[in-house]
Amino acid sequence: MDRISEQVDKLKQKLIAAQAADGSWNFCFESGPMTDAYYLLLLKVLGMEADGLPQALIERILARQTDEGTWKCYPDEKEGNVSATLEACLALFYTGVKDPSDPLMKRARQFLLEQGGISRSGSLTQVALCLLGHKRWGLRTRVPVEFFLLPPWSPVHFFDLVSYSRVHVAPVILAADRQFCVHLPGKKEIDEWLPALSDLRLDQESSPDGWSLAAEWEDIHLQALDRQEWHQKGVQWGRDFMLSRLEEDGTLYSYTTSTFLMIFALLALGYPKHHPLLQRAMRGIATFACPVSEGMHIQEATSTIWDSALILQTLGMAGLPPTDFIWRRGARFLLSKQQERVGDWARDNPGIHPGGWGFSRSNTIHPDVDDTLACLSALTPLKAEGSDREAWQRGLTWLLSMQNDDGGWSAFERNKQKRWLSLIPFKEGKQVWGDPSSADMTGRVLRFLGQHVGWTIDRPEVRRAWSWLYHHQRIDGSWYGRWGVAYLYGTWTALTGLAAVGVPRDQPMIGKALKWLLARQNRDGGWGESCASDVKRKYIPLSQSTVVQTAWALDALIAYHDRPIPAIERGMSCLLSLLEQPDSWQWRYPVGAGLAGQFYAYYHSYPTVWPLQTLLHYRKKWGD
């Protein structure tokens, strides 16, 4: 217990010291080389300079290359990642840092050949290759711009896609419509490096037997229409869709990747390279840069709201009173970021006043369930105070209104789970196009409702969520978590949520989940799960435990045990040992998930926040 108290004080002071003057906490949201590469490529495409930043980004990319010449999305990824390797190579070639004849780049080429070539990369990577002229726009990627104009009652509609997918798909449709590409100096030499990577399967995209929405539209929908008129309307609609969703910093929905695609789409529509919209977008992306050990990194998005909410809540749990200046400054910051504008979420949730929070500092129209409940949890002491009470209640109303018809909660929008989305012929289709209910979102909401609203299983909203979790538990007792890695994450969120609303331990679903969790404990006493679980869709352990996943598993066990069983004691001993090794890889392992096999994130706040919460729960329950 002395070691626990020592670590609690140490971690608490670390978080307090990291608060910015405006009350926020700004930790890095670090992923692979993709966003760094895209920013460097944009600088070349637009002919722009950026003092010091490009070199720092290049240093990070170079530092991440393996001895085999590859790049990885997570440390234990076998050999390398096709998408990450292609993107890093393109950035290094076009910036002139590396030459195709470089020995390590030859090794990278050999790896790509062995993996099957370009066709094995992700869809976004293949789009980037098209935009740079290294791959032709196939029919499969050339969705007609008239798709934007389909009415809401159509069985297939643009807004069937979830919000974050729409802002990526729209610019791709516009660029593909013009078959747009930019040829940069050095392309010929890079083409000579790429040809053998071509795969015959790529040519099947334009095969008459292949799936093609463009061909279907041409044959069926447009025979009796004025093609040119409707085409122009589609282009105009797509452009307006993007521009109406720009944030003040010039980025599209506060994402680097969607802004990258938007810039190419605007170039395809005839915008000059020096146009103010493009220049502002580039400045916006540059603000996403954060320092890391190898140099600088362009974040996919800033995690300021998420980190600030988690940290403020954690400090409150650690005894920081709401009257403290640090706490009130943090609360003022979060309240200032509560959204007032109606966003796309309202299309399927009409009549609800805005009240949610988003992930990024610049996000004003794209709230999500996870950030909203995190902010509400942090701001719970204010729910009894005047105007702050109204803001808190408005956030709660918005959160509750986002419950799906099936009883669960998803991340961004309601009921985004149409079956046709799974038919989109890209390997990411089942994960990114829609936004179905998930165990992590549903479990998190239940935990919030139980701990901060006082609801129990007797509430109809809670019973519907419990039913969803019951029917979506895997046979082995675990749950899959959409936004984290992966089965440890999903099982932790489900169990702690069910415990918070009073689902007893003697329920069979609880016993199965606890048994599964205990069976995954490593010999060192902790827990560790590979990002490969997210790809294979089955639990794959790490050889050693990670500090965050050990904290997650322990938190779930603490929630459902009346006494510290030996497994918990062993886990706590492991967690404390890991906390005493802050420079180990177990601290930096990415446990945030975005796109299976392509995007995993290391939240720099996580190795402090989640262990501190777990230590506090242990001490509160058994400290005496």
C-alpha positions as CSV (number, residue, x, y, z in Angstrom):
1,M,0.0,0.0,0.0
2,D,2.9,2.3,0.6
3,R,4.2,1.8,-2.9
4,I,0.6,2.5,-4.2
5,S,0.4,5.7,-2.3
6,E,3.9,6.7,-3.5
7,Q,2.9,6.1,-7.1
8,V,-0.4,7.9,-6.7
9,D,1.3,11.0,-5.5
10,K,3.9,10.8,-8.2
11,L,1.5,10.4,-11.0
12,K,-0.9,13.0,-9.6
13,Q,1.9,15.6,-9.5
14,K,3.0,14.7,-13.0
15,L,-0.5,15.5,-14.3
16,I,-0.9,18.7,-12.3
17,A,2.5,20.0,-13.6
18,A,1.4,19.3,-17.2
19,Q,-1.6,21.6,-17.2
20,A,-1.4,24.5,-19.7
21,A,-2.2,28.1,-18.9
22,D,-5.6,27.9,-20.5
23,G,-6.6,24.9,-18.3
24,S,-6.0,22.2,-20.9
25,W,-3.7,19.2,-21.1
26,N,-1.9,18.7,-24.4
27,F,-0.5,15.3,-24.7
28,C,0.6,13.8,-28.0
29,F,-1.7,11.4,-30.0
30,E,1.0,9.5,-31.8
31,S,0.6,7.0,-34.7
32,G,2.7,5.7,-37.5
33,P,4.4,7.5,-40.4
34,M,1.3,8.1,-42.5
35,T,0.4,11.6,-41.4
36,D,4.0,12.8,-41.4
37,A,4.4,11.4,-44.9
38,Y,1.2,13.0,-46.2
39,Y,2.2,16.5,-44.8
40,L,5.6,16.2,-46.5
41,L,4.0,15.2,-49.8
42,L,1.6,18.2,-49.5
43,L,4.5,20.6,-49.1
44,K,5.9,19.3,-52.3
45,V,2.6,19.4,-54.2
46,L,1.9,22.9,-53.2
47,G,5.5,24.2,-53.4
48,M,5.5,25.4,-49.8
49,E,8.2,25.7,-47.1
50,A,7.8,25.1,-43.4
51,D,10.7,26.3,-41.2
52,G,12.3,23.4,-39.4
53,L,9.2,21.1,-39.3
54,P,9.9,19.0,-42.4
55,Q,13.4,18.0,-41.2
56,A,12.0,17.0,-37.8
57,L,9.3,14.9,-39.4
58,I,11.9,13.3,-41.7
59,E,14.1,12.5,-38.7
60,R,11.2,10.6,-37.1
61,I,10.4,8.7,-40.3
62,L,14.0,7.6,-40.7
63,A,14.2,6.6,-37.0
64,R,11.2,4.4,-37.4
65,Q,12.7,2.4,-40.3
66,T,13.6,-1.2,-39.4
67,D,16.8,-3.0,-40.3
68,E,14.8,-4.8,-43.0
69,G,13.9,-1.5,-44.6
70,T,10.3,-1.5,-43.5
71,W,8.0,0.5,-41.3
72,K,5.5,-0.9,-38.8
73,C,2.2,0.3,-37.3
74,Y,2.9,-1.4,-34.0
75,P,6.2,-2.8,-32.5
76,D,5.5,-6.5,-32.8
77,E,4.1,-6.4,-36.3
78,K,5.8,-9.1,-38.2
79,E,8.4,-7.8,-40.7
80,G,6.5,-4.6,-41.5
81,N,3.4,-2.9,-42.8
82,V,2.7,-2.5,-46.5
83,S,0.8,0.8,-46.2
84,A,3.2,2.4,-43.8
85,T,6.2,1.3,-45.8
86,L,4.8,2.6,-49.1
87,E,3.9,6.0,-47.6
88,A,7.2,6.5,-45.8
89,C,9.1,5.6,-49.0
90,L,7.2,8.0,-51.1
91,A,7.8,10.8,-48.6
92,L,11.5,10.1,-48.4
93,F,11.9,9.8,-52.2
94,Y,10.0,13.0,-53.0
95,T,11.8,15.0,-50.3
96,G,15.1,13.9,-51.8
97,V,16.3,12.3,-48.5
98,K,16.4,8.8,-50.0
99,D,17.2,7.4,-53.4
100,P,15.6,4.2,-54.8
101,S,19.1,2.8,-55.0
102,D,19.6,3.1,-51.3
103,P,20.2,-0.4,-49.8
104,L,17.5,0.0,-47.1
105,M,15.0,1.2,-49.8
106,K,15.8,-1.9,-51.9
107,R,15.0,-4.0,-48.9
108,A,11.7,-2.2,-48.5
109,R,11.0,-2.9,-52.1
110,Q,11.8,-6.6,-51.6
111,F,9.4,-6.7,-48.6
112,L,6.6,-5.1,-50.7
113,L,7.2,-7.7,-53.4
114,E,7.0,-10.5,-51.0
115,Q,3.8,-9.2,-49.5
116,G,2.0,-9.1,-52.9
117,G,2.6,-5.5,-54.0
118,I,0.5,-2.4,-54.0
119,S,-2.8,-4.3,-53.8
120,R,-2.0,-5.4,-50.3
121,S,-1.9,-1.8,-49.0
122,G,-4.9,0.0,-47.5
123,S,-7.5,1.9,-49.5
124,L,-6.2,5.3,-48.4
125,T,-2.7,4.4,-49.4
126,Q,-3.9,3.3,-52.8
127,V,-5.8,6.6,-53.2
128,A,-2.5,8.4,-52.4
129,L,-0.8,6.4,-55.1
130,C,-3.5,7.5,-57.6
131,L,-3.2,11.1,-56.6
132,L,0.5,11.0,-57.2
133,G,0.1,9.3,-60.6
134,H,1.6,6.0,-59.6
135,K,-1.6,4.0,-60.0
136,R,-4.6,4.7,-62.3
137,W,-8.0,5.4,-60.9
138,G,-9.9,2.1,-61.3
139,L,-13.7,1.9,-61.8
140,R,-14.0,0.5,-58.3
141,T,-12.8,3.7,-56.8
142,R,-14.5,6.1,-59.2
143,V,-17.9,6.4,-57.6
144,P,-19.9,8.9,-59.7
145,V,-20.4,12.4,-58.2
146,E,-24.1,11.9,-58.8
147,F,-24.1,9.6,-55.8
148,F,-24.1,12.7,-53.6
149,L,-27.6,13.6,-55.1
150,L,-29.4,10.4,-54.1
151,P,-32.4,11.3,-51.9
152,P,-32.5,10.3,-48.3
153,W,-35.2,7.7,-48.9
154,S,-33.0,5.9,-51.3
155,P,-31.8,2.4,-50.1
156,V,-28.3,3.6,-50.8
157,H,-27.4,7.1,-49.7
158,F,-24.2,9.1,-49.0
159,F,-25.3,9.8,-45.4
160,D,-25.5,6.1,-44.7
161,L,-21.7,6.4,-44.2
162,V,-20.7,7.6,-40.8
163,S,-19.4,11.2,-40.4
164,Y,-15.6,10.5,-40.3
165,S,-15.9,8.3,-43.4
166,R,-18.0,10.8,-45.3
167,V,-15.3,13.5,-45.0
168,H,-12.7,11.1,-46.5
169,V,-15.0,9.7,-49.2
170,A,-16.3,13.0,-50.6
171,P,-12.9,14.4,-51.7
172,V,-11.9,11.0,-53.1
173,I,-15.0,11.0,-55.2
174,L,-14.3,14.5,-56.5
175,A,-10.7,13.8,-57.3
176,A,-11.5,10.4,-58.9
177,D,-14.2,12.0,-61.1
178,R,-11.5,14.1,-62.8
179,Q,-9.0,11.2,-62.6
180,F,-6.8,13.8,-61.0
181,C,-3.1,13.3,-60.2
182,V,0.0,15.5,-59.6
183,H,3.3,14.5,-61.2
184,L,6.1,15.7,-59.0
185,P,9.8,15.9,-59.9
186,G,11.4,12.5,-59.5
187,K,8.3,10.5,-60.4
188,K,10.1,8.7,-63.2
189,E,12.7,7.2,-60.9
190,I,10.1,6.2,-58.3
191,D,8.0,4.6,-61.1
192,E,11.1,2.5,-61.9
193,W,11.2,1.5,-58.3
194,L,7.5,0.6,-58.3
195,P,6.6,-1.3,-61.5
196,A,7.4,-4.8,-60.2
197,L,5.1,-4.0,-57.3
198,S,2.2,-3.9,-59.7
199,D,-0.2,-6.8,-59.4
200,L,-2.5,-8.2,-62.0
201,R,-5.4,-8.0,-59.5
202,L,-5.2,-4.2,-59.8
203,D,-6.3,-4.5,-63.4
204,Q,-9.4,-6.4,-62.4
205,E,-10.8,-3.1,-61.0
206,S,-11.7,-2.1,-64.6
207,S,-12.8,-5.6,-65.6
208,P,-16.4,-5.7,-67.0
209,D,-17.0,-8.5,-64.5
210,G,-15.9,-6.4,-61.5
211,W,-18.1,-4.5,-59.1
212,S,-18.5,-0.9,-60.3
213,L,-21.0,1.6,-58.9
214,A,-19.9,3.9,-61.7
215,A,-20.9,1.4,-64.3
216,E,-24.2,0.5,-62.5
217,W,-25.1,4.2,-62.4
218,E,-24.2,4.7,-66.0
219,D,-26.4,1.8,-67.1
220,I,-29.4,2.3,-65.0
221,H,-29.9,5.7,-63.4
222,L,-28.7,8.2,-66.0
223,Q,-30.2,7.0,-69.2
224,A,-33.0,9.4,-69.1
225,L,-31.2,12.4,-67.5
226,D,-29.2,15.2,-68.7
227,R,-25.8,13.8,-67.8
228,Q,-23.9,17.0,-67.8
229,E,-26.4,18.9,-65.7
230,W,-26.6,16.3,-63.0
231,H,-22.9,15.8,-63.0
232,Q,-22.2,19.5,-62.4
233,K,-24.8,19.5,-59.6
234,G,-23.0,16.5,-58.0
235,V,-19.6,18.3,-58.2
236,Q,-21.0,21.4,-56.7
237,W,-22.7,19.4,-53.9
238,G,-19.5,17.6,-53.0
239,R,-17.5,20.8,-52.9
240,D,-20.0,22.5,-50.7
241,F,-20.2,19.5,-48.4
242,M,-16.4,19.8,-47.8
243,L,-16.2,23.6,-47.4
244,S,-19.2,23.8,-45.1
245,R,-17.4,21.4,-42.6
246,L,-14.1,23.3,-42.4
247,E,-13.0,24.2,-38.9
248,E,-11.6,27.6,-38.0
249,D,-8.1,26.2,-38.4
250,G,-8.8,25.3,-42.0
251,T,-8.9,21.6,-41.5
252,L,-11.7,19.3,-42.6
253,Y,-13.3,18.0,-39.4
254,S,-10.0,18.4,-37.6
255,Y,-8.4,15.4,-39.3
256,T,-5.1,15.4,-41.1
257,T,-6.0,12.7,-43.6
258,S,-9.4,14.2,-44.6
259,T,-7.7,17.5,-45.1
260,F,-4.9,15.9,-47.2
261,L,-7.6,14.5,-49.5
262,M,-9.6,17.7,-49.5
263,I,-6.6,19.7,-50.8
264,F,-6.2,17.3,-53.7
265,A,-9.9,17.5,-54.4
266,L,-9.8,21.3,-54.5
267,L,-6.8,21.2,-56.8
268,A,-8.8,18.8,-59.0
269,L,-11.6,21.3,-59.1
270,G,-9.2,24.0,-60.4
271,Y,-8.2,25.8,-57.2
272,P,-4.7,27.3,-57.6
273,K,-1.9,26.0,-55.2
274,H,-1.7,29.4,-53.5
275,H,-5.4,29.7,-52.8
276,P,-6.1,30.9,-49.3
277,L,-8.2,27.8,-48.4
278,L,-5.3,25.5,-49.3
279,Q,-2.8,27.7,-47.4
280,R,-5.0,27.9,-44.3
281,A,-5.5,24.1,-44.4
282,M,-1.8,23.6,-44.4
283,R,-1.3,25.9,-41.5
284,G,-4.0,24.0,-39.7
285,I,-2.3,20.7,-40.2
286,A,1.0,22.2,-39.0
287,T,-0.6,23.0,-35.7
288,F,-1.1,19.3,-35.2
289,A,2.7,18.8,-34.9
290,C,3.9,17.6,-31.5
291,P,7.4,16.8,-30.3
292,V,8.4,13.1,-29.9
293,S,11.6,11.4,-29.0
294,E,12.7,11.0,-32.6
295,G,11.8,14.5,-33.8
296,M,8.3,15.8,-34.6
297,H,5.0,14.1,-35.5
298,I,1.9,15.4,-37.3
299,Q,-1.0,14.0,-35.3
300,E,-4.1,12.7,-37.1
301,A,-6.0,15.0,-34.7
302,T,-5.2,16.7,-31.4
303,S,-6.5,14.7,-28.4
304,T,-6.7,17.8,-26.2
305,I,-10.4,17.5,-25.2
306,W,-10.1,13.8,-24.5
307,D,-6.9,14.1,-22.5
308,S,-8.1,17.1,-20.6
309,A,-11.4,15.4,-19.6
310,L,-9.7,12.1,-18.5
311,I,-7.1,14.0,-16.5
312,L,-9.5,16.3,-14.8
313,Q,-11.7,13.4,-13.8
314,T,-8.6,11.5,-12.5
315,L,-7.4,14.4,-10.5
316,G,-10.8,14.7,-8.9
317,M,-10.7,11.0,-8.0
318,A,-7.2,11.6,-6.5
319,G,-8.6,14.2,-4.1
320,L,-8.2,17.5,-6.0
321,P,-11.3,19.5,-4.8
322,P,-13.5,21.4,-7.2
323,T,-12.6,24.6,-5.4
324,D,-8.9,24.2,-6.3
325,F,-7.7,26.7,-9.0
326,I,-6.2,23.8,-11.1
327,W,-9.5,22.0,-11.1
328,R,-11.6,25.1,-11.9
329,R,-9.3,26.2,-14.6
330,G,-9.6,22.8,-16.3
331,A,-13.4,22.8,-15.9
332,R,-13.6,26.3,-17.5
333,F,-11.6,25.0,-20.5
334,L,-13.9,22.0,-21.0
335,L,-17.0,24.1,-20.7
336,S,-15.7,26.5,-23.3
337,K,-15.4,23.5,-25.7
338,Q,-19.0,22.3,-25.3
339,Q,-20.4,22.4,-28.8
340,E,-23.2,24.8,-29.7
341,R,-23.5,24.1,-33.4
342,V,-25.8,21.6,-35.0
343,G,-23.7,19.0,-36.8
344,D,-24.4,16.1,-39.1
345,W,-25.3,13.9,-36.1
346,A,-28.7,15.7,-36.0
347,R,-29.8,14.2,-39.3
348,D,-30.6,10.9,-37.5
349,N,-31.3,12.6,-34.1
350,P,-33.5,15.6,-34.9
351,G,-34.9,17.9,-32.3
352,I,-32.0,17.6,-29.8
353,H,-30.1,20.7,-28.8
354,P,-26.3,20.5,-29.2
355,G,-24.4,19.7,-26.1
356,G,-21.7,17.2,-26.8
357,W,-17.9,17.5,-27.0
358,G,-15.4,16.5,-29.7
359,F,-12.0,15.0,-29.6
360,S,-9.8,17.8,-30.8
361,R,-9.2,21.4,-29.6
362,S,-10.4,22.8,-32.9
363,N,-13.5,20.6,-33.2
364,T,-16.7,22.5,-33.1
365,I,-19.2,20.5,-35.2
366,H,-18.2,16.9,-34.7
367,P,-19.0,15.7,-31.2
368,D,-18.8,12.0,-30.1
369,V,-20.1,9.9,-27.3
370,D,-16.8,9.0,-25.7
371,D,-15.6,12.6,-25.3
372,T,-19.0,13.7,-24.2
373,L,-19.2,11.2,-21.4
374,A,-15.6,11.9,-20.4
375,C,-16.3,15.6,-20.1
376,L,-19.5,15.0,-18.2
377,S,-17.7,12.6,-15.8
378,A,-15.0,15.2,-15.2
379,L,-17.5,18.0,-14.7
380,T,-19.9,16.1,-12.4
381,P,-19.2,18.4,-9.4
382,L,-20.6,21.3,-11.4
383,K,-24.0,19.7,-12.1
384,A,-25.5,21.4,-9.0
385,E,-24.1,24.9,-9.8
386,G,-26.3,27.4,-11.6
387,S,-25.5,27.9,-15.3
388,D,-23.0,25.0,-15.2
389,R,-25.8,22.7,-14.2
390,E,-27.6,23.6,-17.4
391,A,-24.5,22.9,-19.5
392,W,-24.1,19.5,-17.7
393,Q,-27.7,18.6,-18.2
394,R,-27.6,19.6,-21.9
395,G,-24.6,17.3,-22.3
396,L,-26.4,14.4,-20.6
397,T,-29.5,14.9,-22.7
398,W,-27.4,14.8,-25.9
399,L,-25.6,11.7,-24.7
400,L,-28.8,9.8,-23.9
401,S,-30.3,10.8,-27.2
402,M,-27.5,9.0,-29.0
403,Q,-28.5,5.5,-27.8
404,N,-29.1,3.3,-30.9
405,D,-32.3,1.5,-31.6
406,D,-30.6,-1.8,-30.7
407,G,-29.9,-0.5,-27.2
408,G,-26.1,0.1,-27.6
409,W,-24.1,3.2,-28.2
410,S,-21.7,3.9,-31.0
411,A,-19.1,6.6,-31.3
412,F,-20.4,9.4,-33.6
413,E,-23.9,9.0,-35.0
414,R,-27.1,7.0,-34.4
415,N,-28.1,3.8,-36.3
416,K,-25.3,3.9,-38.8
417,Q,-25.3,0.2,-39.6
418,K,-26.9,-0.4,-42.9
419,R,-26.1,-3.8,-44.4
420,W,-25.1,-2.5,-47.8
421,L,-22.0,-0.9,-46.2
422,S,-20.5,-4.3,-45.7
423,L,-20.7,-4.9,-49.4
424,I,-18.3,-2.1,-50.3
425,P,-15.4,-4.0,-51.9
426,F,-12.6,-2.7,-49.7
427,K,-11.1,-4.7,-46.9
428,E,-11.8,-1.9,-44.4
429,G,-15.5,-2.0,-45.2
430,K,-16.8,-3.7,-42.1
431,Q,-15.0,-1.3,-39.8
432,V,-14.9,2.2,-41.1
433,W,-17.9,2.9,-43.3
434,G,-20.6,2.6,-40.7
435,D,-20.8,3.2,-36.9
436,P,-22.6,0.2,-35.2
437,S,-23.0,-0.1,-31.5
438,S,-19.8,-1.3,-29.8
439,A,-19.0,-2.9,-26.5
440,D,-16.6,-0.1,-25.5
441,M,-19.0,2.7,-26.1
442,T,-21.9,0.9,-24.5
443,G,-19.8,-0.1,-21.5
444,R,-18.4,3.4,-21.0
445,V,-21.8,5.0,-21.1
446,L,-23.1,2.5,-18.5
447,R,-20.2,3.2,-16.2
448,F,-20.9,6.9,-16.5
449,L,-24.6,6.5,-15.8
450,G,-24.0,4.3,-12.8
451,Q,-21.2,6.3,-11.2
452,H,-22.3,9.9,-12.1
453,V,-26.1,9.8,-12.6
454,G,-27.0,7.0,-10.2
455,W,-28.8,4.8,-12.6
456,T,-29.1,1.1,-12.1
457,I,-30.3,-1.9,-14.1
458,D,-33.9,-0.9,-13.3
459,R,-33.8,2.0,-15.8
460,P,-35.1,1.0,-19.2
461,E,-32.2,2.6,-21.1
462,V,-29.8,0.6,-19.0
463,R,-31.6,-2.6,-19.5
464,R,-31.6,-2.2,-23.2
465,A,-27.8,-1.6,-23.1
466,W,-27.3,-4.6,-20.8
467,S,-29.3,-6.7,-23.3
468,W,-27.1,-5.5,-26.2
469,L,-23.9,-6.4,-24.3
470,Y,-25.5,-9.8,-23.4
471,H,-26.2,-10.6,-27.0
472,H,-22.8,-9.4,-28.3
473,Q,-20.6,-11.2,-25.7
474,R,-18.3,-13.7,-27.5
475,I,-18.6,-17.3,-26.7
476,D,-15.3,-17.3,-24.8
477,G,-16.7,-14.5,-22.5
478,S,-14.8,-11.5,-23.9
479,W,-16.0,-8.5,-25.8
480,Y,-14.3,-6.8,-28.8
481,G,-13.6,-3.1,-28.3
482,R,-13.8,-1.0,-31.5
483,W,-11.5,1.9,-30.4
484,G,-8.9,0.2,-28.4
485,V,-6.8,-3.0,-28.4
486,A,-8.9,-5.0,-28.4
487,Y,-10.4,-7.8,-26.3
488,L,-8.8,-6.7,-23.1
489,Y,-10.1,-3.2,-23.9
490,G,-13.6,-4.3,-24.8
491,T,-13.9,-6.7,-21.8
492,W,-12.7,-4.0,-19.4
493,T,-15.2,-1.4,-20.6
494,A,-18.1,-3.9,-20.6
495,L,-17.4,-5.3,-17.1
496,T,-16.8,-1.9,-15.4
497,G,-19.9,-0.6,-17.0
498,L,-22.1,-3.5,-15.9
499,A,-20.7,-3.3,-12.4
500,A,-21.5,0.4,-12.2
501,V,-25.2,-0.2,-12.9
502,G,-25.4,-3.1,-10.5
503,V,-25.3,-6.2,-12.6
504,P,-24.3,-8.8,-10.0
505,R,-21.3,-11.1,-10.2
506,D,-23.5,-14.3,-10.2
507,Q,-24.8,-13.4,-13.6
508,P,-23.4,-16.1,-16.0
509,M,-22.2,-13.4,-18.5
510,I,-20.1,-11.8,-15.7
511,G,-18.6,-15.1,-14.6
512,K,-17.6,-16.0,-18.1
513,A,-15.9,-12.6,-18.7
514,L,-14.0,-12.7,-15.4
515,K,-12.8,-16.3,-16.1
516,W,-11.6,-15.2,-19.6
517,L,-9.8,-12.2,-18.1
518,L,-8.0,-14.3,-15.4
519,A,-7.0,-16.9,-18.0
520,R,-5.2,-14.1,-20.0
521,Q,-3.0,-13.0,-17.1
522,N,0.7,-13.3,-18.0
523,R,3.4,-15.0,-16.0
524,D,4.7,-11.6,-14.9
525,G,1.3,-10.9,-13.3
526,G,0.1,-8.4,-15.9
527,W,-1.7,-8.3,-19.2
528,G,-0.6,-7.5,-22.7
529,E,-2.5,-7.9,-26.0
530,S,-1.1,-7.4,-29.5
531,C,-2.6,-5.0,-32.0
532,A,-2.6,-8.1,-34.2
533,S,-5.7,-9.1,-32.3
534,D,-7.5,-6.3,-34.1
535,V,-6.4,-7.6,-37.5
536,K,-7.0,-11.3,-36.8
537,R,-10.2,-10.7,-34.8
538,K,-9.0,-13.1,-32.1
539,Y,-7.0,-12.6,-28.9
540,I,-3.2,-12.6,-29.5
541,P,-1.1,-12.0,-26.4
542,L,2.1,-10.0,-26.1
543,S,5.2,-11.7,-24.7
544,Q,5.2,-9.1,-21.9
545,S,2.6,-7.0,-20.2
546,T,1.9,-3.3,-20.9
547,V,1.3,-0.7,-18.3
548,V,-2.1,0.4,-19.8
549,Q,-3.6,-3.0,-20.5
550,T,-2.5,-4.2,-17.1
551,A,-4.3,-1.3,-15.5
552,W,-7.4,-2.0,-17.6
553,A,-7.6,-5.6,-16.7
554,L,-7.0,-4.9,-13.0
555,D,-9.7,-2.2,-13.0
556,A,-12.2,-4.8,-14.2
557,L,-11.3,-7.3,-11.6
558,I,-11.4,-4.8,-8.8
559,A,-14.9,-3.8,-9.9
560,Y,-16.2,-7.3,-9.4
561,H,-14.3,-8.7,-6.3
562,D,-14.9,-8.0,-2.7
563,R,-11.4,-8.8,-1.7
564,P,-8.0,-8.7,-3.4
565,I,-7.6,-12.2,-4.8
566,P,-4.1,-13.5,-5.6
567,A,-4.5,-12.7,-9.3
568,I,-5.2,-9.0,-8.4
569,E,-2.3,-8.9,-6.0
570,R,0.1,-10.3,-8.6
571,G,-1.3,-7.8,-11.1
572,M,-0.8,-4.9,-8.8
573,S,2.8,-5.9,-8.2
574,C,3.4,-6.0,-11.9
575,L,1.7,-2.7,-12.5
576,L,3.8,-1.0,-9.8
577,S,7.0,-2.5,-11.3
578,L,6.0,-1.3,-14.8
579,L,5.3,2.2,-13.4
580,E,8.9,2.3,-12.1
581,Q,10.2,1.7,-15.7
582,P,8.9,4.8,-17.6
583,D,11.4,4.4,-20.5
584,S,10.3,0.8,-21.3
585,W,8.4,-0.1,-24.5
586,Q,5.6,-1.3,-22.2
587,W,4.8,2.3,-21.7
588,R,4.7,3.2,-25.4
589,Y,2.8,0.3,-26.8
590,P,-0.1,1.7,-28.9
591,V,-3.4,0.6,-27.4
592,G,-5.7,3.1,-29.3
593,A,-7.2,1.6,-32.5
594,G,-8.6,3.4,-35.5
595,L,-8.3,1.3,-38.7
596,A,-7.5,-2.4,-38.4
597,G,-3.9,-3.2,-39.6
598,Q,-3.2,0.4,-40.5
599,F,-3.8,2.9,-37.7
600,Y,-2.9,2.5,-34.0
601,A,-2.2,5.2,-31.6
602,Y,0.0,5.7,-28.6
603,Y,-1.8,8.2,-26.3
604,H,1.0,9.8,-24.3
605,S,-1.4,10.5,-21.5
606,Y,-2.5,6.8,-21.1
607,P,0.4,5.4,-19.1
608,T,-0.3,8.0,-16.4
609,V,-4.1,8.3,-16.4
610,W,-5.3,4.7,-16.5
611,P,-2.8,3.3,-14.0
612,L,-3.5,6.2,-11.6
613,Q,-7.3,5.5,-11.8
614,T,-6.7,1.8,-11.2
615,L,-4.4,2.5,-8.2
616,L,-7.1,4.8,-6.8
617,H,-9.9,2.3,-7.2
618,Y,-7.7,-0.4,-5.4
619,R,-6.9,2.0,-2.6
620,K,-10.4,3.2,-2.2
621,K,-11.8,-0.3,-2.0
622,W,-9.1,-2.0,0.1
623,G,-7.0,0.8,1.5
624,D,-8.0,0.2,5.1
